[in-house]
């Protein structure tokens, strides 16, 4: 892989974009970073990155971005501790297994898995949003069914370990299925992402799948982007945040399925 300055600058900009999406919308950034790292460098004349290297870079960037971005949401009272621990620890176990197992799966499997997951997220977002009065409920008054959430979180974690993306499933799951207020869903999802991507990051690190030079570029860029995204989050309404989220998932879903059905 090339290490020329224009390529490094490109990777840094893409990392900042993924971190910004994480801080703004709470999905870790992997669902943005995977397509950006896979499609943008070839469009600019650089070498195409291997999907497994992309997945490893995404896990690395997402862990550090969500750690810093999640801390900012925590300070603003937008993190539900019980929800975060139930989903985060369960998905962390799944992500560790997925991170190791990803070493032995094919490129076509990774793309198909990504495509199916984005379709499922889109289907969840067709469900009714929480009523407007629920958006103002304080975090200590929000209750969630922890056992079912923990079981589903193991599966989501395995997806994250395979792809470096998957935390974006938690936001629509919490908002549209469990009816958790939007801001609390986003803030809690960042901490969930931090927990489960750490184990996925560890699995890929132990199996030497991470391109270290690019990781050293993309991580600080992602952290800066996450802080900027959290700052904008405070200025937008829950309805606007949900609309941005839906639009972003729709664009990514269409692009992934074009690749699956007709090729690059």
Secondary structure as UniProt FT lines:
FT   HELIX           5..25
FT   HELIX           30..35
FT   HELIX           36..40
FT   HELIX           41..43
FT   TURN            44..45
FT   HELIX           51..75
FT   TURN            76..77
FT   HELIX           81..101
FT   HELIX           102..104
FT   HELIX           107..124
FT   TURN            125..126
FT   HELIX           132..136
FT   HELIX           139..141
FT   HELIX           146..163
FT   HELIX           168..172
FT   HELIX           173..177
FT   HELIX           182..206
FT   TURN            207..208
FT   HELIX           212..233
FT   TURN            234..235
FT   HELIX           238..262
//
